[in-house]
Amino acid sequence: MHSSPKAVLAVSLMAVSLVAGTMLSGTVQASAKTGKTWTIAFVPKLIGIPYFNAMKEGLDKAAKKFPIKVVYQGPTTASVSGQVEIAESLINKHLDAVGVSANSPTALEAVAKKAKAAGVLFYSSDSQVSGDDVSLRVSQADDKQLAETVIDQLAKQIGGKGDVAFVSGGPTATNLNVWIGFMKDRMKAKYPDMKLVTIQYAGEDISKATDVTAQLLSAYPKLKGIVGVNSTAVPGAAQAVLRAGMSGKVAVTGITDPNTIRPFVNNGTVKSVVLWNPVDLGYLTAWGVLQELEHKPLKAENDVPGLGKVAYSAKTKTLLLGKPLVIDKSNIKLNF
């Protein structure tokens, strides 16, 4: 996200997005140059949570502006096998492009190879896929900056010392593991008196994150802080801390959206979280894939209609949305 975030549209929580299935989105315009409308599929880690609903909103927004049709289909749980099965079925339909927010960087590598063999452009967004067969990666924010911002927020709240725990999503999720690595590095380099006592995994499930955190609070009575590494872990951890009567005693921060965490910021359980604009991420994803499909080379800096300047790394084939955004009481009304 850019450092001066725009107001964003409300995330649509349509019932249709809560069931598995294919959704064709947007008012499609034929390209003036080619006369072609491109069909782009996106497979999130799972459907039905606010974060990916917001990404879908951005994809739909792009479908109204550019000559694309969006197919959005995903598993109902954060399943690697479920994601692979859906991605392969979409490739078999010979759509123009198929992409994922990867539940595993390596398991989806084989899918990228299949896509290439079938003449289908393969991309990843939000959580990346390894290998040379990925044509484009779209990243939220600089991974290192994001992770360091989270740890800095936690350190500010607990005075830079004490026992802390991480609650993450899937143990193989590409982006989450990269962030965890940078978080550990930041603690070691800048906050040697902060000690990571454990990392627990709760999938993409708020209720499970609540249960996992409740167990942590019992197992580690000296715990000073909890980092939720994905969008469902933070509200789950906050709920457990609130129920235990530990608000203000155990700090909770991490990576999540304002709509999900708002009640806990308003009641004081959570001081701040870190994110980017997932609506913009979905929009940028669609725009970037369109450039690839139309063989328009990406530059080191690109003017993206509606977003402004966006950086691109040719080495990693990655478009980078922008800087991390700290969300606290001052901007918790942001609607995504």
C-alpha positions in Angstrom: 0.0 0.0 0.0 1.1 3.5 -0.7 2.1 5.6 2.4 -1.0 7.9 1.9 -3.8 5.3 1.5 -6.9 6.2 -0.3 -10.4 5.6 1.0 -11.5 2.3 -0.2 -14.9 0.8 -1.1 -16.7 -1.4 1.4 -15.9 -5.0 1.0 -18.9 -6.9 -0.3 -19.8 -9.9 1.8 -22.2 -11.4 -0.7 -23.5 -14.8 0.1 -22.3 -16.0 -3.2 -18.7 -15.5 -2.1 -19.2 -17.8 0.8 -19.7 -21.0 -1.3 -17.2 -22.7 -3.5 -17.8 -22.2 -7.2 -17.0 -20.1 -10.2 -17.9 -16.5 -10.4 -17.6 -14.4 -13.5 -17.1 -10.8 -12.6 -17.4 -7.3 -14.0 -18.6 -5.5 -17.0 -16.4 -6.8 -19.7 -14.9 -4.5 -22.3 -13.3 -5.8 -25.5 -9.8 -4.6 -26.1 -9.7 -1.8 -28.7 -6.4 -3.2 -30.0 -7.0 -6.9 -30.1 -10.8 -7.2 -29.7 -10.1 -9.9 -27.2 -11.5 -10.3 -23.7 -9.1 -12.3 -21.5 -10.3 -14.8 -18.9 -8.2 -14.6 -15.7 -8.8 -17.1 -12.9 -7.7 -16.6 -9.3 -7.6 -19.3 -6.6 -7.3 -17.9 -3.1 -6.1 -19.9 -0.1 -9.7 -20.3 0.8 -13.0 -18.5 0.2 -15.4 -16.8 2.6 -13.0 -14.7 4.8 -12.9 -10.9 4.7 -9.4 -10.6 3.4 -10.0 -12.7 0.2 -13.4 -11.1 -0.3 -11.5 -7.8 -0.4 -9.1 -9.2 -3.0 -12.0 -10.3 -5.1 -13.5 -6.9 -4.9 -10.3 -5.5 -6.4 -10.3 -8.1 -9.1 -14.0 -7.2 -9.9 -13.1 -3.5 -10.0 -10.4 -4.3 -12.6 -12.8 -6.4 -14.6 -15.1 -3.3 -15.0 -12.2 -1.2 -16.3 -10.1 -3.5 -18.4 -10.9 -6.1 -21.2 -10.9 -9.1 -18.7 -13.3 -11.5 -17.2 -12.5 -12.8 -13.7 -13.1 -16.4 -12.5 -12.8 -16.7 -8.7 -12.8 -20.1 -7.3 -11.2 -21.6 -4.1 -11.4 -24.3 -1.4 -13.5 -23.8 1.7 -10.6 -24.6 3.9 -6.9 -23.6 3.5 -6.1 -26.9 1.9 -3.0 -27.5 -0.4 -4.6 -30.4 -2.1 -7.9 -28.6 -2.6 -6.1 -25.6 -4.1 -4.1 -27.8 -6.4 -7.2 -29.6 -7.6 -9.1 -26.4 -8.4 -6.1 -24.8 -10.1 -5.6 -27.9 -12.3 -9.3 -28.0 -13.2 -9.1 -24.3 -14.3 -6.0 -25.0 -16.4 -7.8 -27.9 -18.1 -10.4 -25.4 -19.2 -7.7 -23.6 -21.1 -8.4 -20.2 -19.6 -6.0 -17.4 -20.5 -4.4 -17.2 -17.0 -4.7 -19.1 -13.8 -3.2 -17.8 -10.5 -3.1 -18.6 -6.8 -2.4 -17.2 -3.4 -0.3 -20.3 -2.5 -1.0 -22.5 0.5 2.4 -24.1 -0.4 5.2 -22.7 -2.6 6.5 -26.0 -3.8 3.2 -28.0 -4.2 2.0 -25.4 -6.7 5.3 -25.5 -8.6 4.1 -28.6 -10.5 0.8 -26.8 -11.3 2.8 -23.9 -12.8 4.6 -26.4 -15.1 1.3 -28.0 -16.2 -0.1 -24.5 -17.0 2.9 -23.7 -19.1 2.7 -27.0 -21.0 -1.0 -26.2 -21.6 -0.3 -22.7 -22.9 -1.9 -21.1 -19.9 -0.2 -18.2 -18.2 0.4 -19.0 -14.5 0.9 -16.3 -11.8 0.8 -16.0 -8.0 -0.4 -13.1 -5.8 -0.4 -12.5 -2.1 1.4 -15.7 -1.3 3.9 -16.8 -4.0 4.8 -19.9 -5.9 8.4 -21.0 -6.4 10.0 -21.9 -9.8 10.7 -20.5 -13.2 7.3 -21.4 -14.7 5.5 -18.5 -12.8 5.1 -15.7 -15.3 4.2 -13.0 -12.7 4.2 -12.5 -8.9 2.2 -9.8 -7.2 3.3 -8.9 -3.7 1.6 -6.8 -1.1 4.5 -5.0 0.5 8.2 -5.5 1.0 8.3 -8.7 3.1 11.2 -7.5 5.2 9.6 -4.1 5.9 6.3 -5.7 6.8 7.8 -8.2 9.2 10.0 -5.5 10.8 7.0 -3.1 11.2 5.0 -5.8 13.1 7.9 -6.6 15.5 8.5 -2.8 16.0 4.9 -2.4 16.9 5.1 -5.3 19.4 8.3 -4.0 20.9 6.8 -0.6 21.5 3.9 -2.1 23.4 6.0 -4.5 25.7 9.0 -2.3 26.2 11.2 -4.4 23.9 11.5 -7.3 26.3 9.7 -10.5 27.5 8.3 -13.8 26.2 6.4 -13.7 22.9 4.6 -16.3 20.8 3.6 -16.4 17.1 0.2 -17.8 15.9 0.4 -18.5 12.2 -1.9 -20.0 9.6 -0.8 -23.0 7.5 2.7 -24.3 8.3 3.6 -24.4 4.6 2.1 -21.0 3.5 4.8 -19.2 1.5 4.2 -15.6 2.6 3.7 -16.5 6.3 6.9 -18.4 6.6 8.9 -15.6 4.9 7.4 -13.1 7.4 8.2 -15.3 10.3 11.8 -15.6 9.2 12.2 -11.8 9.0 10.4 -11.3 12.3 12.9 -13.6 14.0 15.8 -11.7 12.4 14.4 -8.4 13.6 14.0 -9.7 17.2 17.6 -11.1 17.2 19.1 -7.9 15.7 17.2 -5.2 17.5 15.3 -6.7 20.5 17.6 -9.3 22.1 15.5 -9.2 25.3 12.4 -10.4 23.5 12.2 -14.2 23.4 10.2 -16.2 21.0 8.9 -19.2 23.0 6.8 -20.9 20.4 5.1 -20.8 17.0 1.7 -22.4 16.8 -0.5 -22.9 13.7 -4.2 -22.4 13.5 -4.9 -22.5 9.7 -7.2 -19.7 8.3 -9.6 -20.1 11.2 -10.5 -17.5 13.8 -12.0 -20.0 16.2 -9.0 -22.3 16.1 -6.7 -19.3 16.6 -8.7 -18.4 19.7 -8.3 -22.0 21.1 -4.6 -22.1 20.3 -4.0 -18.7 22.0 -6.0 -19.8 25.1 -3.6 -22.8 25.4 -0.6 -20.5 25.0 -1.8 -18.3 27.8 -2.1 -21.3 30.0 1.2 -22.9 29.0 3.3 -19.7 29.2 2.1 -17.6 32.1 4.9 -15.0 31.6 3.8 -14.3 28.0 4.0 -10.6 27.2 3.0 -10.5 23.5 1.4 -12.5 20.7 1.9 -11.9 17.0 -0.8 -13.1 14.6 1.0 -13.8 11.4 -2.2 -14.0 9.2 -5.5 -12.2 9.0 -7.5 -14.7 11.1 -4.9 -15.3 13.8 -4.9 -11.7 15.1 -8.7 -11.5 15.9 -8.5 -15.1 17.3 -5.6 -14.2 19.6 -7.3 -11.0 20.7 -10.6 -12.9 21.5 -8.6 -15.3 23.7 -6.8 -12.5 25.5 -10.0 -10.7 26.1 -11.8 -13.8 27.4 -8.9 -14.5 29.8 -9.1 -11.0 31.2 -5.6 -10.2 30.0 -6.3 -7.1 27.9 -3.6 -4.6 28.5 -1.4 -7.3 30.1 -0.7 -9.4 27.0 -0.1 -7.3 23.8 -1.6 -8.6 20.6 -0.6 -7.4 17.1 0.1 -8.8 13.7 -1.1 -8.8 10.1 -4.8 -8.3 9.5 -7.5 -6.0 8.1 -9.3 -3.2 9.9 -12.8 -4.6 9.5 -11.8 -7.8 11.2 -9.9 -6.3 14.1 -11.9 -3.1 14.7 -13.9 -4.4 17.8 -10.6 -5.3 19.5 -8.9 -2.0 18.7 -12.0 -0.1 19.9 -12.1 -2.0 23.2 -8.3 -1.6 23.8 -7.3 -5.3 23.5 -5.3 -4.5 20.3 -3.3 -1.2 20.0 -2.2 -1.7 16.4 -1.9 -4.1 13.4 -0.1 -3.9 10.1 -1.4 -4.6 6.6 -1.8 -3.1 3.1 -4.9 -2.5 1.0 -6.2 -6.0 -0.3 -8.7 -4.4 -2.6 -5.8 -2.6 -4.4 -3.8 -5.9 -4.3 -6.6 -7.6 -6.3 -6.8 -4.7 -8.7 -3.0 -4.7 -9.3 -3.0 -8.4 -9.8 -5.6 -8.2 -12.6 -3.8 -5.3 -14.2 -0.4 -7.0 -14.1 -1.7 -10.3 -15.5 -3.3 -8.3 -18.4 0.1 -6.7 -19.2 1.6 -10.2 -19.4 -1.2 -11.5 -21.6 -1.0 -8.6 -24.0 2.9 -8.8 -24.1 3.4 -5.4 -22.7 6.8 -5.4 -20.9 6.7 -4.2 -17.3 9.2 -1.5 -16.3 11.1 -0.9 -13.1 8.4 1.7 -12.3 4.9 1.5 -13.8 2.0 3.9 -13.9 -1.0 1.8 -13.0 -4.4 3.5 -13.7 -6.1 4.1 -10.4 -3.1 3.2 -8.3 -0.2 5.4 -9.4 3.4 4.3 -9.5 4.2 0.6 -8.8 7.6 -1.0 -8.7 8.5 -4.2 -10.6 11.5 -6.5 -10.1 12.5 -8.3 -13.3 14.8 -10.6 -11.4 11.9 -12.1 -9.3 9.1 -11.2 -11.8 7.4 -9.3 -8.9 5.1 -6.3 -8.9 5.2 -4.7 -5.4 2.0 -2.8 -4.2 3.8 -0.6 -1.7 4.8 0.1 1.9 3.2 -1.5 5.0 0.4 0.4 6.7 0.0 0.6 10.5 -3.6 0.5 11.5 -4.6 1.8 14.9 -7.3 3.9 16.5 -6.4 6.9 14.3 -7.4 5.1 11.0 -9.4 2.0 12.2 -12.4 3.3 10.2 -10.7 2.3 6.9 -13.2 0.0 5.3 -11.6 -3.2 3.9 
